[in-house]
Amino acid sequence: MSGRFTHAAVALFTVASLIASPLYAQDQQAPASTTAQTPAQPQTPPTPVYQPPPSTSGPPPSPQRSLKFGPDYSKGESWFPNVLAPYTEAHVPEPELTNTPRINQMIQDGKLMLSLEDAISLGLENNLALAVERYTPWLDEAQLLLAKSGANGPVRFDPTLTSTLSLEQSTQPINNPLFVGVVPTGSSGSPTATVPVGIVNHTSTANFQYAQGFGLGTQLQVTFDNSRNSTNLAFDLFNPYDQSSLTVELTQPLLSGFGKIVNTRYILEAKNTVKVGESQFAQQVMTTITQVATDYWELVYAREYVKVEQVAVAADQQLYENNKKQLEIGTMAPLDVITAQSQLATDQQALVQAQTNQLLDETTLLVAITKDALAPQLKGIEIVPTTPIFTPQEENISLEDAVHEAWQKRPELQQADLNLKNAGIEVKATKNLLLPQVNAFAEYQAAGLSGKETSTTTTPTLYAADLAAPIVDVGGMPSGLYQAEIAAATTTTNIFRSGLGLDWQRMIDGDYPTFEAGFNITLPIRNRAAEANNATAQLTQREQQVEYLQTQSTILLSVRQALITLEQDRAAIAAAQEARIYAQQSYDDSVKQLELGSTNAFTVVQKEQLLVAAEGVELRDRINLIEAELTFNQAMGRTLDVHNITLADAKSGHVLQAPNIPGTPDPNSGVAGYR
């Protein structure tokens, strides 16, 4: 009985308070009426309510981006038809350090109207981290060009032509009568031994040499030497004379240095390195897209959370004004007014913090999509995201299928595979270099000779015996007792001229051939250098194999984490929506109860705090789900496919996509400017 009586008493007291509070308020607001009519209570404006942004199903469509490729620095300059092209400086364009014009087309009324796809396009065009990474494949291509020349390998594949052109004149004193004949005499006929005779030579040289290496280690060398000589000596058959020679020499390694792997390994490795650089660039593109999209959605969250706090401040302001009126008419205690005022100050502070976060997120996104965030047209600009919040479509895929797809598409695994291939090339090449050096060589040389030939015939007319000569000399041999002396002679001189043509003809006909063949053998003792190189190559290969498996494990972990995060965020959104709805209903009920006087301001403030928190959690969960899908696409290697971006687009630094602004040209219409 006592329990029921207590409940009945509480119920009666509650009803009485609900009736007495409005009457007391009316009595304080106006004098007592002589009639039974009760004046109406002042109407309270409706409490501000935050409306969550609508959500669409699935991401917005991504336009296809297609552009030309960038320059290929692995080809070099062609020597035909411009033979001087290989000797000119390579043309490397200056980096573009200004923002692309696309961003100016998106500014309307001092605001940057930015969709998600526009942000991604601007990020591909202007992101500085991506601009730096663009040079990686280009530098690798330059190294490939170096490897193709053979400058860093055992064989030079670029042919070289060496030429020596010279003129020489020399005068040499000779102290030997066998070469100079008689000592020159003076004008009086007396000997002058003070002036020795000199040999005068004139030499013209035109030598050429061609050398080239080939993939099997073969080296070819062709030498073509030409010289023209004249002298004041009378002993040469031809004076002046032309002499030419053609020498062809082939050298082929038979053991160490033989084979395509050992001689072209730097080319093969450089080609793989170019692919590694392109894969690294693709990875940076994926990272940039994911980061820009994340920054975009963080800005969306910051702007929406500012709205949440603005609504909270408006509700606090209304509650505070209502409580002040209630205090003035005496229907509310001063503590309720202070509580409402305190909550207003707290939410105003939270609003300032939310607005600060919005400015920071705007700056972060602006830096990610521009080269110069301080450009005059961007100073103080407000970024307005135009892509609505969407709910990613749920994808049913098993962990095993997801991991195998990621292994096919992730750039990191492609890089690990290419590095492993390079390690295998090094193992094969260093294994060959363990062998002794046995080189076979063959040489053929053909020579020619021609010139001016002088033939002199002398006919003596008088002979006289040398009576002073002994009959025999010291050695017992007959002396020149009856040596003829020319008393008078008839001389006939015939000159035969031949030139360079006859010289070459004799060389081509092989009138004076030389053949040579043989082997050069080099046997290193202990061979420790080659052993060390081969051991290093094998250890590197084993290390690359382990790193490949480690990369696979890392990809598996990232895919698993991305799948779990997606599932958790989807479940969190459903719970957050229900929590926000219940918090809104609870807050609305508490506001009505406060108006009826059945609760206090502290309770309303508590309900409002719960509502603001629930709205923030729901908003955060919806953004988290979008960002989780971005991370999932990156973990699966789908980022480029999802956004219809090819590697050629990002490599060129320009993206073919018109911003979603009325009046802008259609990118498919061929209008200049979308490059």
C-alpha positions as CSV (number, residue, x, y, z in Angstrom):
1,M,0.0,0.0,0.0
2,S,2.8,2.4,0.9
3,G,4.5,1.9,-2.5
4,R,1.3,2.6,-4.5
5,F,0.6,5.6,-2.4
6,T,4.1,7.0,-3.1
7,H,3.7,6.5,-6.9
8,A,0.3,8.2,-6.8
9,A,1.7,11.2,-4.8
10,V,4.6,11.6,-7.4
11,A,2.1,11.5,-10.3
12,L,-0.1,14.1,-8.7
13,F,2.9,16.3,-8.0
14,T,4.1,16.1,-11.6
15,V,0.7,17.0,-13.0
16,A,0.4,19.9,-10.6
17,S,3.8,21.2,-11.5
18,L,2.9,21.0,-15.2
19,I,-0.2,23.0,-14.6
20,A,1.2,25.4,-12.1
21,S,4.3,26.4,-14.1
22,P,2.5,28.0,-17.1
23,L,0.0,29.7,-14.7
24,Y,2.8,31.1,-12.7
25,A,4.5,32.3,-15.8
26,Q,1.4,34.0,-17.0
27,D,0.8,35.6,-13.6
28,Q,4.3,37.1,-13.6
29,Q,3.9,38.4,-17.2
30,A,0.6,40.2,-16.7
31,P,-1.6,41.3,-13.8
32,A,-4.3,38.9,-12.6
33,S,-7.3,39.1,-14.8
34,T,-10.7,39.6,-13.4
35,T,-12.0,37.0,-15.8
36,A,-11.4,33.3,-16.0
37,Q,-9.5,33.7,-19.3
38,T,-5.7,32.8,-19.2
39,P,-3.3,34.8,-21.4
40,A,-1.3,32.8,-24.0
41,Q,2.5,32.0,-23.4
42,P,5.0,33.6,-25.8
43,Q,5.7,31.3,-28.7
44,T,9.1,29.8,-29.0
45,P,10.9,29.7,-32.4
46,P,11.6,26.1,-33.6
47,T,14.8,24.6,-32.5
48,P,17.5,24.5,-35.3
49,V,18.0,21.0,-36.6
50,Y,21.1,19.8,-38.5
51,Q,20.2,18.0,-41.8
52,P,22.8,15.4,-42.8
53,P,23.9,15.7,-46.4
54,P,22.2,13.3,-48.8
55,S,24.1,10.2,-49.9
56,T,24.1,8.8,-53.4
57,S,24.7,5.2,-54.2
58,G,28.1,4.5,-55.7
59,P,31.0,6.9,-56.6
60,P,30.6,9.5,-59.3
61,P,31.6,8.4,-62.8
62,S,35.2,9.1,-63.8
63,P,35.9,10.5,-67.3
64,Q,38.4,8.7,-69.4
65,R,41.8,10.5,-69.7
66,S,44.0,9.9,-72.7
67,L,47.1,11.8,-73.7
68,K,50.3,11.4,-75.7
69,F,53.4,9.9,-74.2
70,G,56.3,12.0,-72.9
71,P,59.7,12.1,-74.5
72,D,61.7,8.9,-74.7
73,Y,65.3,9.6,-73.7
74,S,66.5,6.0,-74.4
75,K,66.5,6.5,-78.2
76,G,69.0,9.3,-78.6
77,E,69.3,11.5,-81.7
78,S,69.2,9.8,-85.1
79,W,72.2,10.6,-87.4
80,F,70.0,10.4,-90.6
81,P,69.2,12.6,-92.3
82,N,71.0,15.1,-90.0
83,V,74.4,13.7,-89.4
84,L,75.2,16.5,-86.9
85,A,72.3,15.6,-84.7
86,P,74.2,13.2,-82.4
87,Y,76.7,16.0,-81.6
88,T,74.1,18.5,-80.4
89,E,72.9,19.0,-76.8
90,A,69.8,17.0,-75.8
91,H,66.6,19.1,-75.4
92,V,65.2,18.8,-71.9
93,P,62.3,21.2,-71.4
94,E,62.3,23.4,-68.3
95,P,59.9,22.2,-65.5
96,E,56.5,23.9,-65.4
97,L,56.5,25.8,-62.1
98,T,53.1,27.6,-62.5
99,N,49.6,26.2,-62.0
100,T,47.9,24.8,-65.0
101,P,45.1,27.0,-66.5
102,R,42.5,24.4,-65.6
103,I,42.3,25.8,-62.0
104,N,41.4,29.3,-63.2
105,Q,38.4,27.9,-65.1
106,M,36.9,26.5,-61.8
107,I,36.8,29.8,-59.9
108,Q,33.3,31.3,-59.7
109,D,32.5,34.4,-57.6
110,G,35.7,34.1,-55.7
111,K,35.2,30.4,-54.8
112,L,36.9,27.4,-56.2
113,M,34.1,25.1,-57.2
114,L,35.8,21.7,-57.1
115,S,34.6,18.2,-57.8
116,L,36.4,15.1,-56.8
117,E,37.5,14.3,-60.4
118,D,38.6,17.9,-60.9
119,A,40.8,17.7,-57.8
120,I,42.3,14.5,-59.0
121,S,43.1,16.0,-62.4
122,L,44.6,19.0,-60.8
123,G,46.7,16.8,-58.5
124,L,48.1,14.9,-61.5
125,E,49.0,18.1,-63.2
126,N,50.3,20.2,-60.3
127,N,51.2,17.9,-57.4
128,L,54.9,18.6,-56.7
129,A,55.7,15.1,-55.3
130,L,54.4,13.6,-58.6
131,A,56.3,16.2,-60.6
132,V,59.5,15.1,-58.9
133,E,58.7,11.4,-59.5
134,R,58.1,12.0,-63.2
135,Y,61.9,12.4,-63.7
136,T,62.6,8.9,-62.4
137,P,61.7,6.9,-65.6
138,W,63.3,9.6,-67.7
139,L,66.6,9.3,-65.8
140,D,66.3,5.5,-66.2
141,E,65.8,6.0,-70.0
142,A,69.0,8.1,-70.1
143,Q,70.9,5.3,-68.4
144,L,69.4,2.8,-70.9
145,L,70.8,5.0,-73.7
146,L,74.2,4.8,-72.0
147,A,74.0,1.0,-71.8
148,K,73.0,0.7,-75.5
149,S,76.2,2.6,-76.4
150,G,78.3,0.0,-74.5
151,A,80.3,2.8,-72.7
152,N,79.8,1.1,-69.3
153,G,80.3,-2.4,-70.5
154,P,83.0,-4.7,-71.9
155,V,82.1,-4.0,-75.6
156,R,81.3,-0.6,-77.2
157,F,78.3,-1.1,-79.5
158,D,78.5,2.5,-80.9
159,P,80.9,2.4,-83.8
160,T,83.7,4.9,-83.7
161,L,85.6,6.4,-86.6
162,T,89.0,7.7,-85.9
163,S,91.0,9.8,-88.3
164,T,94.6,11.2,-88.4
165,L,95.4,13.9,-91.0
166,S,98.9,15.4,-90.8
167,L,101.7,17.1,-92.8
168,E,105.3,16.8,-91.8
169,Q,108.6,18.2,-93.1
170,S,111.9,17.3,-91.5
171,T,115.6,17.9,-92.1
172,Q,118.1,15.7,-90.4
173,P,121.9,16.0,-90.5
174,I,123.6,12.8,-91.5
175,N,127.3,12.0,-90.8
176,N,127.7,9.0,-93.0
177,P,129.0,9.1,-96.6
178,L,127.1,5.9,-97.5
179,F,123.9,8.0,-97.4
180,V,125.1,11.4,-98.4
181,G,127.6,10.4,-101.1
182,V,130.3,13.1,-101.5
183,V,130.8,16.1,-99.3
184,P,129.5,19.2,-101.0
185,T,132.2,21.5,-102.3
186,G,132.4,25.2,-102.3
187,S,132.4,27.4,-105.4
188,S,136.2,27.1,-105.8
189,G,136.0,23.3,-105.7
190,S,137.8,22.9,-102.4
191,P,136.1,20.7,-99.7
192,T,134.0,22.4,-97.0
193,A,133.6,20.0,-94.1
194,T,132.0,22.6,-91.9
195,V,128.5,22.1,-93.5
196,P,127.2,18.5,-93.0
197,V,124.7,17.2,-95.5
198,G,121.0,16.9,-94.4
199,I,118.3,14.5,-95.3
200,V,115.0,16.3,-96.2
201,N,111.7,14.3,-95.8
202,H,108.2,15.4,-96.7
203,T,105.4,13.2,-95.3
204,S,101.6,13.6,-95.7
205,T,99.4,11.2,-93.7
206,A,95.7,10.3,-93.9
207,N,94.8,7.4,-91.6
208,F,91.3,6.1,-90.8
209,Q,90.1,3.5,-88.3
210,Y,86.7,2.0,-87.7
211,A,85.9,0.0,-84.6
212,Q,82.7,-1.6,-83.4
213,G,81.6,-4.3,-80.9
214,F,78.8,-6.8,-81.1
215,G,76.5,-8.7,-78.7
216,L,78.5,-11.9,-78.6
217,G,81.6,-10.1,-77.6
218,T,83.0,-9.9,-81.2
219,Q,85.1,-6.8,-81.9
220,L,85.8,-5.6,-85.4
221,Q,88.6,-3.1,-86.2
222,V,89.3,-1.9,-89.7
223,T,92.4,0.4,-90.3
224,F,93.0,2.2,-93.6
225,D,96.4,4.0,-93.6
226,N,97.6,6.3,-96.4
227,S,100.9,8.2,-96.7
228,R,102.8,10.2,-99.3
229,N,106.6,10.7,-98.8
230,S,109.4,12.4,-100.6
231,T,113.1,12.7,-99.7
232,N,116.4,14.0,-101.2
233,L,118.0,10.5,-100.9
234,A,118.7,8.8,-104.1
235,F,118.3,5.2,-102.8
236,D,114.4,4.9,-102.9
237,L,112.9,3.2,-105.9
238,F,110.0,5.7,-105.9
239,N,110.5,9.3,-104.9
240,P,108.0,10.7,-104.1
241,Y,105.9,7.6,-103.4
242,D,102.4,6.8,-102.1
243,Q,101.9,3.9,-99.7
244,S,98.5,2.5,-98.4
245,S,97.5,-0.4,-96.3
246,L,94.1,-1.9,-95.3
247,T,94.0,-4.0,-92.1
248,V,90.9,-6.0,-90.9
249,E,91.1,-7.5,-87.5
250,L,88.5,-9.7,-85.7
251,T,88.6,-10.7,-82.1
252,Q,86.2,-13.2,-80.5
253,P,86.2,-14.3,-76.9
254,L,85.6,-18.1,-76.6
255,L,85.2,-18.5,-72.8
256,S,85.1,-15.5,-70.5
257,G,83.2,-12.7,-72.3
258,F,81.4,-14.9,-74.8
259,G,77.7,-14.7,-75.1
260,K,74.9,-12.2,-75.2
261,I,74.1,-12.2,-71.5
262,V,77.6,-11.1,-70.4
263,N,77.9,-8.4,-73.1
264,T,74.4,-7.0,-73.1
265,R,73.6,-7.5,-69.4
266,Y,73.7,-3.7,-68.7
267,I,71.2,-3.2,-71.5
268,L,68.9,-5.9,-70.2
269,E,69.1,-4.6,-66.7
270,A,68.6,-1.0,-67.8
271,K,65.4,-2.0,-69.6
272,N,64.2,-3.6,-66.5
273,T,65.2,-0.6,-64.5
274,V,63.1,1.6,-66.8
275,K,60.1,-0.6,-66.1
276,V,60.9,-0.3,-62.4
277,G,60.9,3.5,-62.7
278,E,57.6,3.4,-64.5
279,S,56.2,1.1,-61.9
280,Q,57.4,3.5,-59.1
281,F,55.9,6.4,-60.9
282,A,52.6,4.4,-61.2
283,Q,52.8,3.8,-57.5
284,Q,53.3,7.5,-56.8
285,V,50.3,8.3,-59.0
286,M,48.2,5.9,-57.0
287,T,49.5,7.5,-53.8
288,T,48.8,11.0,-55.1
289,I,45.3,10.1,-56.2
290,T,44.5,8.5,-52.9
291,Q,46.0,11.4,-50.9
292,V,44.2,14.1,-53.0
293,A,40.9,12.2,-52.7
294,T,41.5,11.8,-48.9
295,D,42.2,15.5,-48.6
296,Y,39.1,16.3,-50.6
297,W,36.9,14.2,-48.3
298,E,38.5,15.5,-45.2
299,L,37.6,19.0,-46.4
300,V,34.0,17.8,-47.0
301,Y,33.9,16.5,-43.5
302,A,35.3,19.7,-42.1
303,R,32.7,21.8,-43.9
304,E,29.9,19.6,-42.8
305,Y,31.1,19.5,-39.2
306,V,31.2,23.3,-39.2
307,K,27.5,23.1,-40.1
308,V,26.9,20.8,-37.2
309,E,28.6,23.2,-34.8
310,Q,26.8,26.2,-36.4
311,V,23.4,24.4,-35.7
312,A,24.6,23.6,-32.2
313,V,25.5,27.2,-31.5
314,A,22.2,28.4,-33.0
315,A,20.3,25.9,-30.7
316,D,22.4,27.1,-27.7
317,Q,21.7,30.7,-28.5
318,Q,17.9,30.0,-28.7
319,L,18.0,28.0,-25.5
320,Y,19.9,30.8,-23.8
321,E,17.4,33.4,-25.0
322,N,14.5,31.3,-23.9
323,N,15.9,30.6,-20.5
324,K,16.6,34.3,-20.0
325,K,13.0,35.1,-20.7
326,Q,11.9,32.4,-18.4
327,L,14.2,33.8,-15.7
328,E,12.8,37.3,-16.3
329,I,9.2,36.1,-15.7
330,G,10.4,34.0,-12.8
331,T,9.6,30.5,-14.1
332,M,13.3,29.4,-14.3
333,A,16.1,29.3,-11.9
334,P,19.3,31.4,-12.6
335,L,21.3,28.2,-12.7
336,D,19.6,27.0,-15.8
337,V,20.4,30.3,-17.6
338,I,24.1,30.0,-16.6
339,T,24.1,26.4,-17.8
340,A,22.7,27.4,-21.2
341,Q,25.2,30.3,-21.4
342,S,28.1,28.0,-20.5
343,Q,27.0,25.5,-23.2
344,L,26.8,28.4,-25.7
345,A,30.3,29.4,-25.0
346,T,31.6,25.9,-25.2
347,D,29.9,25.3,-28.6
348,Q,31.2,28.6,-29.9
349,Q,34.7,27.5,-29.0
350,A,34.0,24.2,-30.8
351,L,32.8,26.1,-33.8
352,V,35.9,28.2,-34.0
353,Q,38.0,25.0,-33.8
354,A,35.9,23.4,-36.6
355,Q,36.3,26.5,-38.8
356,T,40.1,26.4,-38.1
357,N,40.2,22.8,-39.2
358,Q,38.3,23.7,-42.3
359,L,40.9,26.3,-43.2
360,L,43.7,23.9,-42.5
361,D,42.0,21.2,-44.7
362,E,41.5,23.8,-47.5
363,T,45.2,24.7,-47.4
364,T,46.2,21.0,-47.4
365,L,44.1,20.3,-50.5
366,L,45.2,23.5,-52.2
367,V,48.8,22.6,-51.8
368,A,48.1,19.1,-53.1
369,I,46.5,20.3,-56.3
370,T,48.7,23.3,-57.1
371,K,52.3,24.1,-57.8
372,D,51.9,27.6,-56.4
373,A,49.3,27.9,-53.6
374,L,50.1,31.6,-53.3
375,A,49.2,32.5,-56.8
376,P,47.3,35.9,-56.9
377,Q,44.0,34.3,-58.0
378,L,44.1,31.8,-55.1
379,K,44.8,34.1,-52.2
380,G,42.1,33.7,-49.6
381,I,40.0,31.6,-51.9
382,E,37.3,29.3,-50.5
383,I,37.2,25.7,-51.8
384,V,33.7,24.5,-52.3
385,P,33.5,20.7,-52.9
386,T,30.7,19.9,-55.3
387,T,30.8,16.0,-55.3
388,P,28.1,14.7,-52.9
389,I,28.9,12.2,-50.2
390,F,28.2,8.7,-51.6
391,T,27.9,5.2,-50.2
392,P,30.4,2.9,-51.9
393,Q,28.9,-0.1,-53.4
394,E,29.5,-3.3,-51.5
395,E,31.7,-5.8,-53.2
396,N,31.6,-9.5,-52.3
397,I,35.1,-10.8,-52.9
398,S,37.0,-13.5,-50.9
399,L,40.3,-12.7,-49.3
400,E,42.1,-15.2,-51.6
401,D,40.7,-13.7,-54.8
402,A,41.4,-10.2,-53.5
403,V,45.0,-11.1,-52.7
404,H,45.7,-12.8,-56.1
405,E,44.2,-9.7,-57.9
406,A,46.4,-7.4,-55.8
407,W,49.5,-9.5,-56.6
408,Q,48.7,-9.0,-60.3
409,K,48.2,-5.2,-60.1
410,R,50.3,-3.8,-57.2
411,P,53.4,-1.9,-58.5
412,E,55.5,-3.0,-55.5
413,L,55.3,-6.6,-56.6
414,Q,56.1,-5.7,-60.2
415,Q,59.2,-3.8,-58.9
416,A,60.3,-6.8,-56.8
417,D,59.9,-9.1,-59.8
418,L,62.0,-6.9,-62.1
419,N,64.7,-6.5,-59.4
420,L,64.7,-10.3,-59.1
421,K,65.2,-10.6,-62.9
422,N,68.1,-8.2,-62.8
423,A,69.7,-10.2,-60.0
424,G,69.4,-13.4,-62.2
425,I,71.1,-11.6,-65.1
426,E,74.0,-10.7,-62.8
427,V,74.3,-14.3,-61.6
428,K,74.6,-15.6,-65.2
429,A,77.0,-12.8,-66.3
430,T,79.4,-13.2,-63.3
431,K,79.3,-17.0,-63.8
432,N,80.6,-16.6,-67.3
433,L,83.4,-14.2,-66.1
434,L,84.7,-17.0,-63.8
435,L,86.1,-18.7,-66.9
436,P,89.7,-18.0,-68.3
437,Q,90.0,-15.6,-71.1
438,V,90.6,-17.3,-74.5
439,N,90.3,-14.9,-77.4
440,A,90.6,-16.0,-81.0
441,F,91.8,-13.4,-83.4
442,A,92.3,-13.1,-87.2
443,E,94.0,-10.4,-89.2
444,Y,94.3,-9.6,-92.9
445,Q,96.4,-6.8,-94.3
446,A,96.9,-5.7,-97.8
447,A,99.5,-3.1,-98.9
448,G,100.1,-1.0,-102.0
449,L,103.0,1.2,-103.3
450,S,103.4,3.6,-106.2
451,G,105.2,6.8,-107.0
452,K,107.6,8.6,-109.3
453,E,110.3,6.3,-110.6
454,T,113.5,7.7,-112.3
455,S,115.6,5.5,-114.5
456,T,119.1,6.8,-115.6
457,T,121.3,5.1,-118.2
458,T,125.0,6.1,-118.5
459,T,127.3,5.1,-121.4
460,P,131.1,5.6,-120.8
461,T,133.2,6.6,-123.7
462,L,136.8,6.4,-122.2
463,Y,138.4,3.9,-119.9
464,A,141.8,4.3,-118.2
465,A,143.7,2.0,-115.9
466,D,144.5,3.0,-112.4
467,L,148.2,2.5,-112.3
468,A,148.5,3.4,-108.6
469,A,146.2,0.6,-107.6
470,P,147.8,-2.6,-106.2
471,I,147.4,-5.9,-107.9
472,V,145.9,-7.5,-104.8
473,D,144.4,-5.9,-101.8
474,V,145.1,-6.7,-98.2
475,G,142.8,-9.7,-98.2
476,G,144.4,-11.3,-101.1
477,M,141.6,-10.5,-103.5
478,P,142.1,-8.8,-106.9
479,S,141.9,-5.1,-106.7
480,G,140.4,-2.6,-109.1
481,L,143.5,-2.4,-111.2
482,Y,141.5,-2.1,-114.3
483,Q,138.5,-0.1,-112.9
484,A,136.9,2.0,-115.5
485,E,136.9,5.7,-115.1
486,I,134.4,7.9,-117.0
487,A,136.2,10.4,-119.0
488,A,133.1,11.2,-120.9
489,A,129.6,9.8,-120.8
490,T,126.2,10.0,-122.5
491,T,123.3,10.0,-119.9
492,T,119.7,9.1,-120.6
493,T,117.0,9.7,-117.9
494,N,113.5,8.1,-118.0
495,I,110.7,9.2,-115.5
496,F,107.7,6.9,-114.8
497,R,104.9,8.5,-112.9
498,S,102.2,6.6,-110.9
499,G,99.9,7.9,-108.2
500,L,97.4,7.1,-105.4
501,G,95.1,5.2,-107.8
502,L,97.8,2.6,-108.7
503,D,98.6,2.4,-105.0
504,W,95.0,1.5,-104.1
505,Q,94.7,-0.8,-107.0
506,R,97.7,-2.9,-105.8
507,M,96.2,-2.8,-102.3
508,I,92.8,-4.0,-103.5
509,D,94.2,-6.7,-105.7
510,G,96.2,-8.0,-102.7
511,D,99.5,-7.9,-104.4
512,Y,101.2,-7.7,-101.0
513,P,98.9,-9.6,-98.5
514,T,99.6,-10.5,-94.9
515,F,97.5,-13.1,-93.0
516,E,97.6,-13.8,-89.2
517,A,95.5,-15.8,-86.8
518,G,95.9,-17.1,-83.3
519,F,94.8,-17.2,-79.7
520,N,95.3,-14.9,-76.7
521,I,95.1,-16.8,-73.4
522,T,94.8,-15.2,-70.0
523,L,94.6,-17.4,-67.0
524,P,94.1,-15.5,-63.7
525,I,95.7,-17.2,-60.8
526,R,93.2,-17.9,-57.9
527,N,90.5,-15.7,-59.7
528,R,89.3,-14.2,-56.4
529,A,87.8,-11.0,-58.0
530,A,85.5,-13.0,-60.3
531,E,84.6,-15.3,-57.4
532,A,83.7,-12.4,-55.2
533,N,81.5,-10.8,-57.9
534,N,79.7,-14.1,-58.5
535,A,79.1,-14.7,-54.8
536,T,77.8,-11.2,-54.5
537,A,75.4,-11.7,-57.4
538,Q,74.1,-14.9,-55.9
539,L,73.6,-13.4,-52.5
540,T,71.8,-10.5,-54.0
541,Q,69.5,-12.9,-55.9
542,R,68.7,-14.8,-52.7
543,E,68.0,-11.5,-51.0
544,Q,65.7,-10.4,-53.8
545,Q,63.8,-13.7,-53.5
546,V,63.1,-13.2,-49.8
547,E,62.1,-9.6,-50.5
548,Y,59.7,-10.8,-53.1
549,L,58.0,-13.1,-50.6
550,Q,58.0,-10.3,-48.0
551,T,56.3,-8.0,-50.5
552,Q,53.6,-10.6,-51.1
553,S,53.0,-10.9,-47.4
554,T,52.8,-7.1,-47.0
555,I,50.3,-6.9,-49.8
556,L,48.3,-9.7,-48.2
557,L,48.2,-7.8,-44.9
558,S,47.2,-4.5,-46.5
559,V,44.4,-6.2,-48.4
560,R,43.1,-8.0,-45.3
561,Q,43.2,-4.8,-43.3
562,A,41.4,-2.8,-46.1
563,L,38.6,-5.5,-46.2
564,I,38.2,-5.5,-42.5
565,T,38.0,-1.7,-42.4
566,L,35.4,-1.6,-45.1
567,E,33.2,-4.1,-43.2
568,Q,33.6,-2.2,-39.9
569,D,32.8,1.2,-41.5
570,R,29.7,-0.2,-43.2
571,A,28.5,-1.5,-39.9
572,A,29.5,1.7,-38.1
573,I,27.4,3.8,-40.4
574,A,24.2,1.8,-39.7
575,A,24.8,2.1,-36.0
576,A,25.7,5.8,-36.2
577,Q,22.5,6.6,-38.2
578,E,20.3,5.0,-35.5
579,A,22.2,6.7,-32.7
580,R,21.8,10.1,-34.4
581,I,18.1,9.5,-34.9
582,Y,17.5,8.5,-31.3
583,A,19.7,11.4,-30.0
584,Q,17.6,13.8,-32.2
585,Q,14.4,12.5,-30.8
586,S,15.7,12.6,-27.2
587,Y,16.9,16.2,-27.7
588,D,13.6,17.3,-29.2
589,D,11.7,15.7,-26.3
590,S,13.9,17.3,-23.7
591,V,13.4,20.7,-25.3
592,K,9.6,20.3,-25.2
593,Q,9.8,19.2,-21.6
594,L,11.8,22.2,-20.8
595,E,9.2,24.4,-22.4
596,L,6.6,22.7,-20.2
597,G,8.8,23.1,-17.2
598,S,9.2,19.3,-16.5
599,T,13.0,19.3,-16.9
600,N,15.9,21.7,-16.5
601,A,18.4,23.3,-18.8
602,F,21.2,20.9,-17.7
603,T,19.3,17.9,-19.1
604,V,18.7,19.7,-22.4
605,V,22.4,20.6,-22.6
606,Q,23.3,17.0,-22.0
607,K,20.9,15.8,-24.7
608,E,22.3,18.4,-27.1
609,Q,25.9,17.3,-26.5
610,L,24.8,13.7,-27.2
611,L,23.1,14.8,-30.4
612,V,26.1,16.8,-31.7
613,A,28.4,13.9,-30.9
614,A,26.1,11.5,-32.7
615,E,25.9,13.8,-35.8
616,G,29.7,14.1,-35.8
617,V,30.1,10.3,-35.5
618,E,27.7,9.6,-38.3
619,L,29.4,12.2,-40.6
620,R,32.8,10.8,-39.6
621,D,31.8,7.2,-40.4
622,R,30.4,8.1,-43.8
623,I,33.6,9.9,-44.7
624,N,35.6,7.0,-43.2
625,L,33.8,4.5,-45.5
626,I,34.7,6.6,-48.6
627,E,38.3,6.8,-47.5
628,A,38.4,3.1,-46.7
629,E,37.3,2.4,-50.2
630,L,40.2,4.6,-51.5
631,T,42.6,2.6,-49.3
632,F,41.1,-0.6,-50.5
633,N,41.5,0.3,-54.2
634,Q,45.1,1.3,-53.5
635,A,45.7,-2.0,-51.7
636,M,44.2,-3.9,-54.7
637,G,46.1,-1.8,-57.2
638,R,42.9,-0.6,-58.8
639,T,43.3,3.1,-58.3
640,L,44.2,4.0,-61.9
641,D,41.5,1.7,-63.3
642,V,38.8,3.2,-61.0
643,H,39.6,6.7,-62.1
644,N,40.2,5.9,-65.8
645,I,43.8,7.1,-65.7
646,T,46.6,5.7,-67.8
647,L,50.3,5.9,-67.0
648,A,50.8,8.0,-70.1
649,D,48.4,10.6,-68.9
650,A,50.1,11.1,-65.6
651,K,53.6,11.0,-67.1
652,S,52.8,13.8,-69.5
653,G,51.8,16.1,-66.7
654,H,48.5,17.1,-68.3
655,V,45.1,15.4,-68.1
656,L,42.4,15.5,-70.7
657,Q,39.3,16.2,-68.6
658,A,37.1,19.2,-68.7
659,P,36.0,20.6,-65.3
660,N,32.3,20.4,-64.6
661,I,31.6,24.1,-65.1
662,P,28.9,25.4,-67.4
663,G,30.3,27.0,-70.5
664,T,33.6,25.2,-70.6
665,P,34.5,23.4,-73.9
666,D,33.9,19.7,-74.3
667,P,37.1,17.8,-74.0
668,N,36.1,15.5,-76.8
669,S,35.5,18.4,-79.2
670,G,39.2,18.9,-80.0
671,V,39.3,22.4,-78.5
672,A,42.9,23.5,-77.9
673,G,43.9,23.9,-74.3
674,Y,43.1,20.5,-73.0
675,R,46.4,18.8,-73.4
